[in-house]
Amino acid sequence: MNRLALLLCLGLLIPGVALAERYSTEEMRRPQERVTPQEASSRCYGLETELAVALRARDFQSHRRIALWGIAYCQPLVPRDSYLDFYGAAASSSNSLGNPQEALRLSEQCIARAYNSPDCHVERALALRALRRTAESENARRIALGMLNDAIAGTSRPQEPQGLDAARQRERLERYRQQQERLGGY
């Protein structure tokens, strides 16, 4: 029974890894200037799925590249919250890859665009901690936790102001709870 479960999990994970690797390899091979508006449009709407696949595969390098591609090409094509999620994803991957300086830069760019993005405040706090900037890190952690608490309270309501569908609301609520746990072990 355990072998069957393992094979099933590997069968579900391997295609996802291949998808993330294919896009990552494609991005490395072709310069960004050659992406047509049609290519950007068709890819931007599926980018959140690509990010989820790369994250499940724990392929942080591809996750980072996919998020940076989204930052470069998807701003006029996706909702604002989705676009800002690309910054949070890129910063998170940078933190996971041991590059807190880049994570700090990306999270600060995100905060400059939308101060109310909890994900970016979390990544900023974690990057500052990794850089051993203790006072700034603790202040950023306090802000991030406050925003997460407010966001969880708002996301838990039946109807969110941004009009997210129920599945996406649940996903966001779970992500916010995970972010709280990341900061809790500070």
GUZA-408582 format. One record per residue: x, y, z of N, C-alpha, C in turn. Coordinates in steps of 0.1 Angstrom, whole numbers, plus 5000, padded with zeros to 4 digits. Layout:
<nodes>
XYZXYZXYZ;...
</nodes>
This chain:
<nodes>
500849885000500050005000500950135000;501950135008502850245009503550274996;503950164989504650174976503650244966;502450194966501450254957501250404960;501150444972500950584976502250664971;503450604973504650674969504650694954;504350584947504350594932503250694927;502150704934501150794930501650944932;502250964944502751094947503851134937;504751044934505751074924505151104910;504151024907503451044894502851184893;502351234904501751374904502751484905;503851454911504851564913505751574901;506151464895507151474884506651554872;505351544867504951624856504951774860;504651804873504751944877506151994877;507151914881508551954881508951984866;508551894857508851904843508252044838;507052074841506452204837507252324841;507652324854508452434859509752444853;510452324851511752324844511652364830;510552324823510452364809510452514807;509552584816509452724815510752794819;511452744830512652804834513752794824;513852674817514852654807514552744795;513252754792512852844780513152994783;512953034795513253174799514753204798;515653104802517053124801517553124787;516853054778517353044764516953164756;515853234760515353334751515353474758;515953574752515953704759514553754761;514353834772513053884776512453974765;513254044758512754134748511954064737;512153934735511453864724510153804728;509653834740508253784744507253874738;506353814730505353894724504153924733;503354024731502254044739501253924740;501153854729500253734729500853624738;502153604738502753504747502553544761;502853674764502653724778501253704782;500353744774498953734778498553584781;498853494772498453354774499153294786;500353334789501053274800500753334814;500453464814500153534827498953474834;497953434827496753384834497053244840;498053174836498353044842499553054851;500053164853501353174861501153134876;500053164882499853124896499952974897;499452894887499552754887500952714886;501752774877503152744876503852764889;503552874895504252904908503852794918;502652754919502252654928502952524926;503052484913503752364909505252364913;505852474910507352494914507452484929;506552554936506652554951506452414957;505452344951505252204956506452114954;507152144943508352064939509552114947;509352224955510452284962511552324953;511252364941512152414931512152564932;512852614942512852764945513452844934;514452794927515052864916514052894905;513352784901512252804891511152894896;510752874908509752954914510153104914;511353134917511853274916511753324902;512253244892512353284878510853314873;509953224876508553234872507953364877;508253384890507653514897508253634890;509553634888510253754882509653774867;509353664860508753684847507453744848;506653704858505353764861505453914864;506453954872506754094875507054174862;507854114854508254184841507154194831;506254104830505254104819503854104822;503454084835501954054837501254174844;501954284847501254394854499954434847;499954464834498654514828497654404825;498054274828497254164823496454094834;496954114847496254034858495854134868;494854084877494454174888495654214897;495454334903496554394911497054304922;496154234929496554144940497354024934;497053974923497753864917499153914913;499254034907500554094903501454114916;500854164926501654184938502154044945;501353944942501753804947503053764941;503253804928504553774921505753824929;505653944934506654004943506853924955;505853884962505953804974506553674971;506153614960506753484956508253494953;508553594945510053614942510853634955;510353724964511053754976511153624985;510053544986510053424993511153324988;511153304975512153214969513553274971;513753404970515053454973515453434987;514553444997514853415011515253265012;514453175005514653035006516052995000;516453064990517653034983518853104990;518653165001519753225009520253365003;519353434997519653564991518753674998;519053705010518153795017518253935012;519353975006519454115000518454124988;518354024980517454034969515954024974;515753944984514453934990514054074996;514954135002514654265008514354364997;515054364987514854464975513454434969;513154314967511854274961510654314970;510854274983509754304992509554454994;510554534994510454674995509854734982;510154684971509454724958507954694959;507654584964506254544966505554644976;506154664987505554754997505354894992;506354934983506155074977504955074968;504654964961503454954952502154944960;502254864971501054844979501454804993;501354905001501754895015500954785022;499754755018498854665025499054515021;500154485015500354345011501154265022;500354185030501054115041502254025037;502153955026503153875021504553945020;504454065015505754135013506254185026;505454215035505954255049506554135056;506054015054506553895060507953875054;508053875041509353855034510453955038;509954075040510854185044511354155058;510554115067510954085081511953975081;511653865073512553755073513953785067;513853875056515153915050515953995060;515354085067516054175076516654085087;515953985092516453895102517653825097;517653775085518753705079519953795077;519653925075520754025074521254075087;520654025098521054055112520854205115;519754255109519354395112518154385122;518554355134517654315145516554415148;516854535150515754635153514754655142;515354665130514454675118513554555116;514254435118513554315116512454295126;512654335139511554315149510454415146;510754535141509654625137508854575125;509554525115508954465103508054345107;508554265116507754145121506454195128;506554295136505354345143504354395133;504854465123503954515112503354405105;504154305101503654195093502654115101;502854085113501954005121500554085123;500654215125499454295125498654285112;499354295101498654295088498054155086;498854045090498353915088497053895096;497053935109495853925117494653995111;494954115106493854195099493354125087;494354065079493954005066493153875069;493653795079492853675082491453705087;491353805095489953845099489153885087;489753965078488954005066488753895056;489653805054489553695045488553595050;488353585064487453485069486053525067;485753645064484353695062483853625050;482553615049481953545037482253615024;482253745024482453815012483653915013;484653895006485853975007485654094997;486154215001485954334993486554314978;487654244977488254234964487454134955;486454064960485653984952486353844948;487253804956487853674953486853564954;486953454946486053344947486353264959;485553174963485653104975486953014976;487252954965488552864966489752954968;489753064961490953154962490953214976;489853244981489753304995490353205005;489953075004490452975013491952955011;492452964999493952944996494653065003;494153185001494753305007494753295022;493653255028493553235042494553135047;494753025041495752925045497152985043;497453055033498753115031499053215042;498053295046498253395057498553325070;497853215072498153135085499553075085;499953025073501352975072502353085074;502053205069502953315071503053355086;501953345093501953365108502853265115;502753145111503653035117505153065114;505453115101506853145098507353255107;506553355110506953465118506953425133;506053335137505953295151507153225156;507953155148509153095152510353185151;510153305151511153405149512053395161;
</nodes>
